[in-house]
Amino acid sequence: MISIGTMSLIIGKTSSALTASGNLAASLQVAATCQISDGSLDFGSYEPIATNSVAALDGVGGFSLACTRGATAKIALGNGLYNAHASGTSRAMSAAGYYLSYELYTDAARSVIWNDANRVNYASLSKNTIKQIAVYGRIPGGQNVPAQSYSDSVTITVSF
């Protein structure tokens, strides 16, 4: 017996896929931002009879600022809540209807009043750098005020 085998022929389909290519542009804008932490300046005690009858009382305080790397900012200080009652200065603190005049400065020599016109410039070198910004204050001597706890609130404005 002769056996005839089956032979299969598989003819494969040749695949020729067509391709096209292009580019996807990814982009974003890193925003210049700053974050500020509220600060304080505590002058301590003002003694109008002897020590501060003539001599001014100086104080130093400050606040913290962090900005995006490379951001440049201008920092302004407002005139406070009671500036209309200031005498010889641009700011005043209040206690029960009494006012104590004071001033804030950009420098330790207290030669440049810090306000909206005289701003402090700041350039951020890193987002990880939290900068302590010093505020120099002075209460002129010789003010005739009663014993009270005086306070004011000054707005800090950072423009970047």
N, CA, C and O atoms as a GROMACS GRO file, in nm:
protein
  640
    1MET      N    1   0.083  -0.114   0.000
    1MET     CA    2   0.000   0.000   0.000
    1MET      C    3   0.089   0.122   0.000
    1MET      O    4   0.185   0.140   0.074
    2ILE      N    5   0.048   0.194  -0.082
    2ILE     CA    6   0.124   0.317  -0.098
    2ILE      C    7   0.040   0.428  -0.038
    2ILE      O    8  -0.077   0.448  -0.068
    3SER      N    9   0.106   0.495   0.044
    3SER     CA   10   0.035   0.604   0.111
    3SER      C   11   0.078   0.736   0.050
    3SER      O   12   0.196   0.764   0.030
    4ILE      N   13  -0.017   0.811   0.024
    4ILE     CA   14   0.011   0.942  -0.033
    4ILE      C   15  -0.017   1.042   0.079
    4ILE      O   16  -0.129   1.056   0.129
    5GLY      N   17   0.084   1.108   0.112
    5GLY     CA   18   0.069   1.205   0.219
    5GLY      C   19   0.007   1.334   0.171
    5GLY      O   20   0.008   1.368   0.052
    6THR      N   21  -0.043   1.398   0.262
    6THR     CA   22  -0.102   1.528   0.230
    6THR      C   23   0.002   1.635   0.253
    6THR      O   24   0.079   1.634   0.349
    7MET      N   25  -0.001   1.716   0.169
    7MET     CA   26   0.092   1.826   0.181
    7MET      C   27   0.010   1.955   0.188
    7MET      O   28  -0.078   1.981   0.106
    8SER      N   29   0.043   2.027   0.283
    8SER     CA   30  -0.029   2.152   0.292
    8SER      C   31   0.067   2.265   0.260
    8SER      O   32   0.187   2.262   0.289
    9LEU      N   33   0.012   2.355   0.204
    9LEU     CA   34   0.088   2.473   0.171
    9LEU      C   35   0.021   2.590   0.241
    9LEU      O   36  -0.096   2.621   0.217
   10ILE      N   37   0.096   2.649   0.324
   10ILE     CA   38   0.041   2.767   0.393
   10ILE      C   39   0.105   2.888   0.330
   10ILE      O   40   0.227   2.906   0.329
   11ILE      N   41   0.024   2.964   0.282
   11ILE     CA   42   0.073   3.087   0.222
   11ILE      C   43   0.040   3.198   0.321
   11ILE      O   44  -0.077   3.228   0.344
   12GLY      N   45   0.140   3.254   0.376
   12GLY     CA   46   0.120   3.360   0.473
   12GLY      C   47   0.094   3.493   0.406
   12GLY      O   48   0.140   3.522   0.296
   13LYS      N   49   0.019   3.570   0.476
   13LYS     CA   50  -0.011   3.703   0.428
   13LYS      C   51   0.106   3.792   0.466
   13LYS      O   52   0.146   3.792   0.582
   14THR      N   53   0.158   3.862   0.379
   14THR     CA   54   0.266   3.953   0.414
   14THR      C   55   0.205   4.080   0.470
   14THR      O   56   0.109   4.136   0.416
   15SER      N   57   0.264   4.124   0.579
   15SER     CA   58   0.211   4.241   0.648
   15SER      C   59   0.299   4.360   0.617
   15SER      O   60   0.421   4.355   0.636
   16SER      N   61   0.241   4.463   0.571
   16SER     CA   62   0.317   4.585   0.550
   16SER      C   63   0.236   4.697   0.615
   16SER      O   64   0.150   4.758   0.551
   17ALA      N   65   0.267   4.725   0.745
   17ALA     CA   66   0.196   4.830   0.818
   17ALA      C   67   0.249   4.966   0.776
   17ALA      O   68   0.369   4.984   0.754
   18LEU      N   69   0.160   5.058   0.764
   18LEU     CA   70   0.199   5.194   0.730
   18LEU      C   71   0.218   5.271   0.860
   18LEU      O   72   0.142   5.250   0.955
   19THR      N   73   0.314   5.357   0.868
   19THR     CA   74   0.338   5.437   0.988
   19THR      C   75   0.349   5.583   0.952
   19THR      O   76   0.382   5.621   0.839
   20ALA      N   77   0.321   5.663   1.052
   20ALA     CA   78   0.340   5.808   1.042
   20ALA      C   79   0.392   5.854   1.176
   20ALA      O   80   0.362   5.791   1.278
   21SER      N   81   0.467   5.956   1.181
   21SER     CA   82   0.519   6.005   1.308
   21SER      C   83   0.504   6.156   1.317
   21SER      O   84   0.492   6.226   1.217
   22GLY      N   85   0.504   6.202   1.438
   22GLY     CA   86   0.495   6.345   1.466
   22GLY      C   87   0.553   6.370   1.603
   22GLY      O   88   0.608   6.279   1.665
   23ASN      N   89   0.542   6.490   1.651
   23ASN     CA   90   0.597   6.528   1.781
   23ASN      C   91   0.488   6.585   1.869
   23ASN      O   92   0.394   6.650   1.822
   24LEU      N   93   0.501   6.559   1.996
   24LEU     CA   94   0.413   6.618   2.097
   24LEU      C   95   0.497   6.716   2.176
   24LEU      O   96   0.596   6.677   2.238
   25ALA      N   97   0.460   6.841   2.175
   25ALA     CA   98   0.534   6.943   2.250
   25ALA      C   99   0.472   6.954   2.390
   25ALA      O  100   0.354   6.984   2.404
   26ALA      N  101   0.551   6.928   2.491
   26ALA     CA  102   0.506   6.942   2.630
   26ALA      C  103   0.563   7.073   2.684
   26ALA      O  104   0.681   7.102   2.667
   27SER      N  105   0.478   7.150   2.749
   27SER     CA  106   0.525   7.277   2.803
   27SER      C  107   0.443   7.316   2.924
   27SER      O  108   0.334   7.263   2.946
   28LEU      N  109   0.495   7.408   3.000
   28LEU     CA  110   0.423   7.468   3.111
   28LEU      C  111   0.491   7.598   3.148
   28LEU      O  112   0.604   7.624   3.107
   29GLN      N  113   0.424   7.676   3.222
   29GLN     CA  114   0.478   7.802   3.271
   29GLN      C  115   0.493   7.789   3.422
   29GLN      O  116   0.396   7.760   3.490
   30VAL      N  117   0.614   7.810   3.474
   30VAL     CA  118   0.634   7.813   3.619
   30VAL      C  119   0.601   7.954   3.665
   30VAL      O  120   0.665   8.051   3.625
   31ALA      N  121   0.502   7.963   3.749
   31ALA     CA  122   0.456   8.094   3.795
   31ALA      C  123   0.550   8.148   3.903
   31ALA      O  124   0.595   8.075   3.991
   32ALA      N  125   0.576   8.275   3.895
   32ALA     CA  126   0.649   8.342   4.002
   32ALA      C  127   0.551   8.363   4.116
   32ALA      O  128   0.450   8.432   4.101
   33THR      N  129   0.580   8.302   4.228
   33THR     CA  130   0.492   8.316   4.344
   33THR      C  131   0.575   8.344   4.469
   33THR      O  132   0.694   8.313   4.476
   34CYS      N  133   0.511   8.403   4.563
   34CYS     CA  134   0.574   8.428   4.692
   34CYS      C  135   0.475   8.394   4.802
   34CYS      O  136   0.354   8.412   4.787
   35GLN      N  137   0.527   8.346   4.913
   35GLN     CA  138   0.447   8.322   5.032
   35GLN      C  139   0.508   8.399   5.147
   35GLN      O  140   0.629   8.399   5.168
   36ILE      N  141   0.422   8.465   5.219
   36ILE     CA  142   0.468   8.548   5.330
   36ILE      C  143   0.406   8.496   5.459
   36ILE      O  144   0.290   8.455   5.462
   37SER      N  145   0.483   8.499   5.565
   37SER     CA  146   0.434   8.462   5.697
   37SER      C  147   0.419   8.589   5.779
   37SER      O  148   0.507   8.676   5.778
   38ASP      N  149   0.308   8.599   5.850
   38ASP     CA  150   0.287   8.716   5.936
   38ASP      C  151   0.405   8.731   6.031
   38ASP      O  152   0.466   8.632   6.074
   39GLY      N  153   0.436   8.853   6.063
   39GLY     CA  154   0.548   8.880   6.152
   39GLY      C  155   0.506   8.967   6.269
   39GLY      O  156   0.387   8.989   6.292
   40SER      N  157   0.604   9.014   6.341
   40SER     CA  158   0.576   9.100   6.456
   40SER      C  159   0.697   9.188   6.487
   40SER      O  160   0.810   9.160   6.445
   41LEU      N  161   0.670   9.292   6.561
   41LEU     CA  162   0.774   9.381   6.614
   41LEU      C  163   0.726   9.422   6.753
   41LEU      O  164   0.629   9.497   6.767
   42ASP      N  165   0.792   9.373   6.854
   42ASP     CA  166   0.756   9.405   6.993
   42ASP      C  167   0.861   9.501   7.047
   42ASP      O  168   0.977   9.464   7.066
   43PHE      N  169   0.819   9.625   7.071
   43PHE     CA  170   0.912   9.726   7.122
   43PHE      C  171   0.948   9.705   7.269
   43PHE      O  172   1.045   9.764   7.317
   44GLY      N  173   0.872   9.624   7.339
   44GLY     CA  174   0.898   9.608   7.482
   44GLY      C  175   0.822   9.714   7.560
   44GLY      O  176   0.701   9.730   7.540
   45SER      N  177   0.891   9.786   7.648
   45SER     CA  178   0.826   9.886   7.733
   45SER      C  179   0.876  10.026   7.700
   45SER      O  180   0.997  10.050   7.688
   46TYR      N  181   0.782  10.117   7.687
   46TYR     CA  182   0.810  10.259   7.664
   46TYR      C  183   0.791  10.330   7.797
   46TYR      O  184   0.684  10.320   7.858
   47GLU      N  185   0.891  10.401   7.842
   47GLU     CA  186   0.886  10.467   7.973
   47GLU      C  187   0.898  10.619   7.951
   47GLU      O  188   1.009  10.671   7.942
   48PRO      N  189   0.783  10.692   7.944
   48PRO     CA  190   0.784  10.833   7.906
   48PRO      C  191   0.834  10.932   8.012
   48PRO      O  192   0.857  11.048   7.980
   49ILE      N  193   0.851  10.890   8.137
   49ILE     CA  194   0.893  10.982   8.243
   49ILE      C  195   1.043  11.003   8.245
   49ILE      O  196   1.090  11.116   8.253
   50ALA      N  197   1.120  10.894   8.237
   50ALA     CA  198   1.266  10.906   8.247
   50ALA      C  199   1.334  10.863   8.117
   50ALA      O  200   1.374  10.947   8.037
   51THR      N  201   1.346  10.733   8.097
   51THR     CA  202   1.423  10.680   7.984
   51THR      C  203   1.379  10.736   7.850
   51THR      O  204   1.463  10.781   7.772
   52ASN      N  205   1.250  10.735   7.823
   52ASN     CA  206   1.202  10.781   7.692
   52ASN      C  207   1.140  10.920   7.697
   52ASN      O  208   1.062  10.957   7.610
   53SER      N  209   1.176  10.998   7.799
   53SER     CA  210   1.126  11.136   7.804
   53SER      C  211   1.185  11.216   7.688
   53SER      O  212   1.122  11.309   7.639
   54VAL      N  213   1.305  11.180   7.645
   54VAL     CA  214   1.371  11.243   7.531
   54VAL      C  215   1.416  11.137   7.430
   54VAL      O  216   1.398  11.152   7.309
   55ALA      N  217   1.474  11.030   7.480
   55ALA     CA  218   1.532  10.926   7.393
   55ALA      C  219   1.424  10.841   7.327
   55ALA      O  220   1.323  10.807   7.389
   56ALA      N  221   1.447  10.810   7.203
   56ALA     CA  222   1.356  10.721   7.128
   56ALA      C  223   1.375  10.577   7.176
   56ALA      O  224   1.479  10.541   7.231
   57LEU      N  225   1.273  10.497   7.154
   57LEU     CA  226   1.279  10.353   7.182
   57LEU      C  227   1.285  10.280   7.048
   57LEU      O  228   1.193  10.291   6.967
   58ASP      N  229   1.392  10.206   7.026
   58ASP     CA  230   1.408  10.131   6.902
   58ASP      C  231   1.372   9.985   6.923
   58ASP      O  232   1.386   9.931   7.033
   59GLY      N  233   1.325   9.923   6.816
   59GLY     CA  234   1.292   9.781   6.818
   59GLY      C  235   1.318   9.720   6.682
   59GLY      O  236   1.323   9.790   6.581
   60VAL      N  237   1.335   9.589   6.681
   60VAL     CA  238   1.355   9.515   6.556
   60VAL      C  239   1.261   9.395   6.556
   60VAL      O  240   1.250   9.322   6.654
   61GLY      N  241   1.195   9.377   6.445
   61GLY     CA  242   1.106   9.263   6.427
   61GLY      C  243   1.122   9.213   6.286
   61GLY      O  244   1.225   9.235   6.222
   62GLY      N  245   1.021   9.145   6.236
   62GLY     CA  246   1.030   9.100   6.099
   62GLY      C  247   0.926   8.997   6.063
   62GLY      O  248   0.833   8.969   6.139
   63PHE      N  249   0.944   8.941   5.943
   63PHE     CA  250   0.853   8.840   5.888
   63PHE      C  251   0.933   8.752   5.794
   63PHE      O  252   1.048   8.782   5.762
   64SER      N  253   0.871   8.642   5.750
   64SER     CA  254   0.938   8.547   5.660
   64SER      C  255   0.879   8.555   5.521
   64SER      O  256   0.759   8.578   5.503
   65LEU      N  257   0.966   8.535   5.421
   65LEU     CA  258   0.924   8.540   5.282
   65LEU      C  259   0.993   8.429   5.204
   65LEU      O  260   1.114   8.408   5.219
   66ALA      N  261   0.918   8.358   5.123
   66ALA     CA  262   0.973   8.256   5.033
   66ALA      C  263   0.913   8.279   4.895
   66ALA      O  264   0.792   8.296   4.882
   67CYS      N  265   0.997   8.279   4.793
   67CYS     CA  266   0.951   8.301   4.655
   67CYS      C  267   1.009   8.196   4.562
   67CYS      O  268   1.109   8.131   4.594
   68THR      N  269   0.945   8.180   4.448
   68THR     CA  270   0.995   8.092   4.344
   68THR      C  271   1.137   8.132   4.307
   68THR      O  272   1.170   8.251   4.305
   69ARG      N  273   1.221   8.033   4.279
   69ARG     CA  274   1.360   8.061   4.240
   69ARG      C  275   1.362   8.158   4.122
   69ARG      O  276   1.293   8.139   4.022
   70GLY      N  277   1.443   8.262   4.136
   70GLY     CA  278   1.458   8.361   4.031
   70GLY      C  279   1.355   8.473   4.035
   70GLY      O  280   1.366   8.570   3.960
   71ALA      N  281   1.255   8.461   4.121
   71ALA     CA  282   1.154   8.566   4.131
   71ALA      C  283   1.213   8.690   4.196
   71ALA      O  284   1.292   8.680   4.290
   72THR      N  285   1.175   8.804   4.146
   72THR     CA  286   1.214   8.930   4.209
   72THR      C  287   1.088   8.995   4.264
   72THR      O  288   0.982   8.993   4.201
   73ALA      N  289   1.101   9.050   4.381
   73ALA     CA  290   0.985   9.107   4.448
   73ALA      C  291   1.018   9.244   4.506
   73ALA      O  292   1.134   9.275   4.534
   74LYS      N  293   0.915   9.324   4.522
   74LYS     CA  294   0.925   9.453   4.591
   74LYS      C  295   0.830   9.445   4.711
   74LYS      O  296   0.713   9.408   4.697
   75ILE      N  297   0.882   9.479   4.828
   75ILE     CA  298   0.806   9.466   4.951
   75ILE      C  299   0.772   9.606   5.004
   75ILE      O  300   0.861   9.689   5.025
   76ALA      N  301   0.644   9.629   5.024
   76ALA     CA  302   0.596   9.758   5.077
   76ALA      C  303   0.527   9.734   5.211
   76ALA      O  304   0.468   9.629   5.234
   77LEU      N  305   0.535   9.833   5.298
   77LEU     CA  306   0.461   9.830   5.425
   77LEU      C  307   0.358   9.942   5.424
   77LEU      O  308   0.387  10.055   5.387
   78GLY      N  309   0.238   9.907   5.465
   78GLY     CA  310   0.131  10.006   5.474
   78GLY      C  311   0.152  10.099   5.593
   78GLY      O  312   0.247  10.083   5.670
   79ASN      N  313   0.062  10.194   5.608
   79ASN     CA  314   0.074  10.292   5.716
   79ASN      C  315   0.001  10.252   5.843
   79ASN      O  316  -0.001  10.329   5.940
   80GLY      N  317  -0.059  10.134   5.845
   80GLY     CA  318  -0.125  10.088   5.966
   80GLY      C  319  -0.268  10.138   5.978
   80GLY      O  320  -0.318  10.209   5.891
   81LEU      N  321  -0.332  10.101   6.088
   81LEU     CA  322  -0.473  10.133   6.109
   81LEU      C  323  -0.497  10.274   6.162
   81LEU      O  324  -0.605  10.330   6.142
   82TYR      N  325  -0.398  10.332   6.229
   82TYR     CA  326  -0.421  10.459   6.300
   82TYR      C  327  -0.330  10.571   6.251
   82TYR      O  328  -0.301  10.665   6.326
   83ASN      N  329  -0.285  10.563   6.127
   83ASN     CA  330  -0.189  10.661   6.076
   83ASN      C  331  -0.242  10.804   6.078
   83ASN      O  332  -0.163  10.898   6.084
   84ALA      N  333  -0.372  10.822   6.074
   84ALA     CA  334  -0.430  10.956   6.079
   84ALA      C  335  -0.404  11.024   6.214
   84ALA      O  336  -0.414  11.146   6.226
   85HIS      N  337  -0.370  10.945   6.315
   85HIS     CA  338  -0.344  10.998   6.450
   85HIS      C  339  -0.195  11.010   6.481
   85HIS      O  340  -0.158  11.044   6.593
   86ALA      N  341  -0.110  10.983   6.383
   86ALA     CA  342   0.035  10.992   6.404
   86ALA      C  343   0.077  11.137   6.414
   86ALA      O  344   0.022  11.224   6.347
   87SER      N  345   0.175  11.162   6.498
   87SER     CA  346   0.229  11.297   6.514
   87SER      C  347   0.380  11.291   6.493
   87SER      O  348   0.453  11.235   6.575
   88GLY      N  349   0.428  11.349   6.383
   88GLY     CA  350   0.571  11.349   6.352
   88GLY      C  351   0.619  11.220   6.289
   88GLY      O  352   0.738  11.206   6.260
   89THR      N  353   0.530  11.125   6.267
   89THR     CA  354   0.561  10.997   6.203
   89THR      C  355   0.447  10.966   6.106
   89THR      O  356   0.351  11.043   6.096
   90SER      N  357   0.458  10.855   6.037
   90SER     CA  358   0.348  10.817   5.946
   90SER      C  359   0.259  10.708   6.005
   90SER      O  360   0.163  10.665   5.941
   91ARG      N  361   0.290  10.662   6.127
   91ARG     CA  362   0.212  10.554   6.188
   91ARG      C  363   0.186  10.583   6.335
   91ARG      O  364   0.256  10.662   6.399
   92ALA      N  365   0.081  10.518   6.387
   92ALA     CA  366   0.050  10.530   6.530
   92ALA      C  367  -0.010  10.400   6.578
   92ALA      O  368  -0.079  10.330   6.504
   93MET      N  369   0.017  10.368   6.705
   93MET     CA  370  -0.046  10.256   6.773
   93MET      C  371  -0.159  10.313   6.859
   93MET      O  372  -0.156  10.430   6.896
   94SER      N  373  -0.256  10.230   6.889
   94SER     CA  374  -0.372  10.277   6.964
   94SER      C  375  -0.397  10.190   7.087
   94SER      O  376  -0.367  10.071   7.088
   95ALA      N  377  -0.452  10.253   7.190
   95ALA     CA  378  -0.499  10.185   7.310
   95ALA      C  379  -0.608  10.270   7.372
   95ALA      O  380  -0.582  10.381   7.418
   96ALA      N  381  -0.730  10.219   7.372
   96ALA     CA  382  -0.844  10.286   7.437
   96ALA      C  383  -0.857  10.433   7.399
   96ALA      O  384  -0.884  10.517   7.485
   97GLY      N  385  -0.840  10.464   7.273
   97GLY     CA  386  -0.856  10.602   7.226
   97GLY      C  387  -0.734  10.689   7.240
   97GLY      O  388  -0.740  10.808   7.206
   98TYR      N  389  -0.623  10.636   7.287
   98TYR     CA  390  -0.496  10.709   7.295
   98TYR      C  391  -0.405  10.656   7.184
   98TYR      O  392  -0.418  10.543   7.139
   99TYR      N  393  -0.314  10.742   7.141
   99TYR     CA  394  -0.227  10.705   7.028
   99TYR      C  395  -0.081  10.732   7.060
   99TYR      O  396  -0.046  10.833   7.120
  100LEU      N  397   0.002  10.639   7.018
  100LEU     CA  398   0.147  10.648   7.036
  100LEU      C  399   0.210  10.641   6.897
  100LEU      O  400   0.197  10.540   6.828
  101SER      N  401   0.277  10.748   6.858
  101SER     CA  402   0.336  10.755   6.724
  101SER      C  403   0.461  10.669   6.714
  101SER      O  404   0.537  10.657   6.811
  102TYR      N  405   0.483  10.609   6.597
  102TYR     CA  406   0.603  10.529   6.573
  102TYR      C  407   0.631  10.526   6.424
  102TYR      O  408   0.550  10.570   6.342
  103GLU      N  409   0.748  10.473   6.389
  103GLU     CA  410   0.786  10.464   6.248
  103GLU      C  411   0.855  10.331   6.222
  103GLU      O  412   0.914  10.272   6.312
  104LEU      N  413   0.847  10.283   6.096
  104LEU     CA  414   0.914  10.162   6.051
  104LEU      C  415   1.014  10.197   5.942
  104LEU      O  416   0.987  10.282   5.857
  105TYR      N  417   1.129  10.131   5.945
  105TYR     CA  418   1.239  10.165   5.854
  105TYR      C  419   1.293  10.041   5.781
  105TYR      O  420   1.276   9.928   5.826
  106THR      N  421   1.358  10.067   5.669
  106THR     CA  422   1.418   9.959   5.589
  106THR      C  423   1.555   9.920   5.637
  106THR      O  424   1.605   9.813   5.602
  107ASP      N  425   1.617  10.003   5.718
  107ASP     CA  426   1.758   9.982   5.755
  107ASP      C  427   1.780  10.003   5.905
  107ASP      O  428   1.703  10.070   5.973
  108ALA      N  429   1.888   9.942   5.954
  108ALA     CA  430   1.922   9.950   6.097
  108ALA      C  431   1.955  10.092   6.141
  108ALA      O  432   1.938  10.125   6.259
  109ALA      N  433   2.002  10.175   6.050
  109ALA     CA  434   2.033  10.314   6.084
  109ALA      C  435   1.905  10.398   6.097
  109ALA      O  436   1.909  10.513   6.142
  110ARG      N  437   1.792  10.339   6.056
  110ARG     CA  438   1.662  10.407   6.061
  110ARG      C  439   1.666  10.539   5.984
  110ARG      O  440   1.623  10.644   6.032
  111SER      N  441   1.718  10.529   5.862
  111SER     CA  442   1.729  10.648   5.778
  111SER      C  443   1.629  10.650   5.663
  111SER      O  444   1.604  10.756   5.605
  112VAL      N  445   1.569  10.534   5.628
  112VAL     CA  446   1.473  10.528   5.517
  112VAL      C  447   1.342  10.469   5.569
  112VAL      O  448   1.336  10.353   5.608
  113ILE      N  449   1.238  10.550   5.569
  113ILE     CA  450   1.106  10.505   5.615
  113ILE      C  451   1.055  10.401   5.515
  113ILE      O  452   1.061  10.421   5.394
  114TRP      N  453   1.004  10.291   5.569
  114TRP     CA  454   0.952  10.182   5.486
  114TRP      C  455   0.803  10.202   5.466
  114TRP      O  456   0.725  10.194   5.561
  115ASN      N  457   0.764  10.230   5.342
  115ASN     CA  458   0.623  10.251   5.310
  115ASN      C  459   0.597  10.203   5.168
  115ASN      O  460   0.671  10.120   5.115
  116ASP      N  461   0.493  10.254   5.106
  116ASP     CA  462   0.462  10.212   4.970
  116ASP      C  463   0.556  10.276   4.867
  116ASP      O  464   0.580  10.219   4.761
  117ALA      N  465   0.608  10.393   4.899
  117ALA     CA  466   0.701  10.460   4.808
  117ALA      C  467   0.843  10.405   4.822
  117ALA      O  468   0.914  10.391   4.722
  118ASN      N  469   0.885  10.375   4.942
  118ASN     CA  470   1.018  10.320   4.969
  118ASN      C  471   1.004  10.172   4.997
  118ASN      O  472   0.978  10.129   5.109
  119ARG      N  473   1.023  10.093   4.892
  119ARG     CA  474   1.006   9.948   4.901
  119ARG      C  475   1.142   9.880   4.914
  119ARG      O  476   1.244   9.936   4.876
  120VAL      N  477   1.140   9.760   4.966
  120VAL     CA  478   1.261   9.678   4.976
  120VAL      C  479   1.257   9.576   4.862
  120VAL      O  480   1.156   9.509   4.841
  121ASN      N  481   1.369   9.565   4.788
  121ASN     CA  482   1.379   9.469   4.678
  121ASN      C  483   1.430   9.336   4.730
  121ASN      O  484   1.514   9.332   4.821
  122TYR      N  485   1.378   9.228   4.672
  122TYR     CA  486   1.418   9.093   4.712
  122TYR      C  487   1.428   9.006   4.586
  122TYR      O  488   1.339   9.010   4.502
  123ALA      N  489   1.535   8.930   4.574
  123ALA     CA  490   1.553   8.834   4.464
  123ALA      C  491   1.574   8.696   4.525
  123ALA      O  492   1.665   8.676   4.605
  124SER      N  493   1.490   8.601   4.486
  124SER     CA  494   1.497   8.466   4.541
  124SER      C  495   1.599   8.382   4.466
  124SER      O  496   1.599   8.377   4.343
  125LEU      N  497   1.687   8.317   4.541
  125LEU     CA  498   1.788   8.229   4.482
  125LEU      C  499   1.742   8.084   4.478
  125LEU      O  500   1.796   8.004   4.402
  126SER      N  501   1.641   8.050   4.560
  126SER     CA  502   1.593   7.913   4.566
  126SER      C  503   1.457   7.910   4.633
  126SER      O  504   1.430   7.989   4.724
  127LYS      N  505   1.370   7.821   4.589
  127LYS     CA  506   1.240   7.807   4.655
  127LYS      C  507   1.256   7.753   4.796
  127LYS      O  508   1.165   7.767   4.879
  128ASN      N  509   1.370   7.692   4.824
  128ASN     CA  510   1.395   7.635   4.955
  128ASN      C  511   1.450   7.736   5.055
  128ASN      O  512   1.472   7.703   5.172
  129THR      N  513   1.470   7.858   5.011
  129THR     CA  514   1.524   7.961   5.098
  129THR      C  515   1.411   8.045   5.156
  129THR      O  516   1.341   8.116   5.083
  130ILE      N  517   1.393   8.036   5.285
  130ILE     CA  518   1.296   8.122   5.352
  130ILE      C  519   1.375   8.238   5.408
  130ILE      O  520   1.459   8.220   5.497
  131LYS      N  521   1.348   8.355   5.358
  131LYS     CA  522   1.423   8.474   5.396
  131LYS      C  523   1.355   8.543   5.513
  131LYS      O  524   1.235   8.570   5.510
  132GLN      N  525   1.432   8.571   5.616
  132GLN     CA  526   1.384   8.650   5.728
  132GLN      C  527   1.406   8.797   5.694
  132GLN      O  528   1.521   8.840   5.680
  133ILE      N  529   1.300   8.871   5.681
  133ILE     CA  530   1.308   9.013   5.646
  133ILE      C  531   1.298   9.094   5.775
  133ILE      O  532   1.198   9.085   5.847
  134ALA      N  533   1.400   9.172   5.803
  134ALA     CA  534   1.402   9.255   5.925
  134ALA      C  535   1.325   9.384   5.903
  134ALA      O  536   1.330   9.444   5.796
  135VAL      N  537   1.254   9.426   6.006
  135VAL     CA  538   1.183   9.554   6.009
  135VAL      C  539   1.235   9.630   6.131
  135VAL      O  540   1.231   9.579   6.243
  136TYR      N  541   1.282   9.751   6.108
  136TYR     CA  542   1.339   9.833   6.214
  136TYR      C  543   1.238   9.940   6.254
  136TYR      O  544   1.186  10.012   6.169
  137GLY      N  545   1.211   9.949   6.383
  137GLY     CA  546   1.112  10.044   6.431
  137GLY      C  547   1.169  10.144   6.529
  137GLY      O  548   1.272  10.120   6.592
  138ARG      N  549   1.101  10.257   6.540
  138ARG     CA  550   1.141  10.361   6.636
  138ARG      C  551   1.016  10.434   6.686
  138ARG      O  552   0.931  10.477   6.609
  139ILE      N  553   1.010  10.447   6.819
  139ILE     CA  554   0.907  10.528   6.883
  139ILE      C  555   0.976  10.653   6.934
  139ILE      O  556   1.065  10.643   7.019
  140PRO      N  557   0.938  10.771   6.884
  140PRO     CA  558   1.002  10.894   6.932
  140PRO      C  559   0.981  10.914   7.082
  140PRO      O  560   0.875  10.880   7.136
  141GLY      N  561   1.080  10.968   7.147
  141GLY     CA  562   1.071  10.997   7.289
  141GLY      C  563   0.981  11.117   7.316
  141GLY      O  564   0.946  11.192   7.224
  142GLY      N  565   0.944  11.134   7.441
  142GLY     CA  566   0.869  11.253   7.483
  142GLY      C  567   0.720  11.249   7.457
  142GLY      O  568   0.656  11.354   7.463
  143GLN      N  569   0.663  11.134   7.428
  143GLN     CA  570   0.519  11.129   7.403
  143GLN      C  571   0.443  11.119   7.535
  143GLN      O  572   0.479  11.039   7.622
  144ASN      N  573   0.340  11.198   7.549
  144ASN     CA  574   0.261  11.206   7.672
  144ASN      C  575   0.140  11.113   7.659
  144ASN      O  576   0.031  11.156   7.621
  145VAL      N  577   0.161  10.986   7.693
  145VAL     CA  578   0.056  10.886   7.678
  145VAL      C  579   0.036  10.812   7.810
  145VAL      O  580   0.130  10.796   7.888
  146PRO      N  581  -0.088  10.766   7.836
  146PRO     CA  582  -0.113  10.690   7.959
  146PRO      C  583  -0.062  10.546   7.948
  146PRO      O  584  -0.040  10.494   7.838
  147ALA      N  585  -0.046  10.483   8.061
  147ALA     CA  586  -0.004  10.343   8.066
  147ALA      C  587  -0.115  10.256   8.010
  147ALA      O  588  -0.225  10.250   8.065
  148GLN      N  589  -0.086  10.189   7.900
  148GLN     CA  590  -0.179  10.100   7.829
  148GLN      C  591  -0.096  10.004   7.746
  148GLN      O  592   0.026  10.019   7.736
  149SER      N  593  -0.160   9.908   7.686
  149SER     CA  594  -0.096   9.823   7.586
  149SER      C  595  -0.138   9.875   7.448
  149SER      O  596  -0.255   9.868   7.412
  150TYR      N  597  -0.041   9.926   7.373
  150TYR     CA  598  -0.067   9.985   7.242
  150TYR      C  599  -0.036   9.886   7.131
  150TYR      O  600   0.056   9.804   7.143
  151SER      N  601  -0.113   9.894   7.024
  151SER     CA  602  -0.088   9.805   6.910
  151SER      C  603  -0.137   9.867   6.780
  151SER      O  604  -0.214   9.963   6.779
  152ASP      N  605  -0.090   9.811   6.673
  152ASP     CA  606  -0.129   9.852   6.538
  152ASP      C  607  -0.113   9.729   6.448
  152ASP      O  608  -0.050   9.632   6.488
  153SER      N  609  -0.170   9.733   6.331
  153SER     CA  610  -0.154   9.627   6.232
  153SER      C  611  -0.116   9.692   6.099
  153SER      O  612  -0.188   9.778   6.048
  154VAL      N  613  -0.004   9.649   6.045
  154VAL     CA  614   0.050   9.706   5.921
  154VAL      C  615   0.045   9.599   5.812
  154VAL      O  616   0.091   9.486   5.832
  155THR      N  617  -0.010   9.635   5.698
  155THR     CA  618  -0.019   9.542   5.586
  155THR      C  619   0.116   9.532   5.515
  155THR      O  620   0.179   9.633   5.484
  156ILE      N  621   0.159   9.409   5.489
  156ILE     CA  622   0.280   9.382   5.411
  156ILE      C  623   0.233   9.344   5.271
  156ILE      O  624   0.153   9.253   5.255
  157THR      N  625   0.284   9.415   5.170
  157THR     CA  626   0.246   9.386   5.032
  157THR      C  627   0.372   9.345   4.954
  157THR      O  628   0.470   9.420   4.949
  158VAL      N  629   0.367   9.227   4.893
  158VAL     CA  630   0.477   9.178   4.814
  158VAL      C  631   0.432   9.175   4.667
  158VAL      O  632   0.339   9.102   4.631
  159SER      N  633   0.497   9.254   4.584
  159SER     CA  634   0.467   9.257   4.441
  159SER      C  635   0.578   9.184   4.367
  159SER      O  636   0.696   9.213   4.387
  160PHE      N  637   0.539   9.089   4.280
  160PHE     CA  638   0.639   9.012   4.208
  160PHE      C  639   0.596   8.989   4.065
  160PHE      O  640   0.668   8.925   3.988
   0.00000   0.00000   0.00000
